[in-house]
Amino acid sequence: MTAIFKREFKSCFTGMIGWVIAAVSLFFLGLYFTNRNLLYASSDFASVLYTMTMIMLLSFWQNSLFLRCRWRWLW
């Protein structure tokens, strides 16, 4: 199982798309953390990570559904 994970993880970052997704994710994480600090005066990073995890999971799920419906003829 770890060999499959390592192979898939390496394949994500051999091209440009993995680095772009990582950069965009870190940008929005930093933006959300900054806004949460300014609005609520809280430096709790755990709640930021939890919220960003939920946002990323929902957005990946939504994008995969869109792609599956859009390119149904590929499957």
Secondary structure, 3 states (H helix, E strand, C coil): CHHHHHHHHHHHCCCHHHHHHHHHHHHHHHHHHHHHHHHHCCCCHHHHHHHHHHHHHHHHHHHHHHHHHHCHHHC
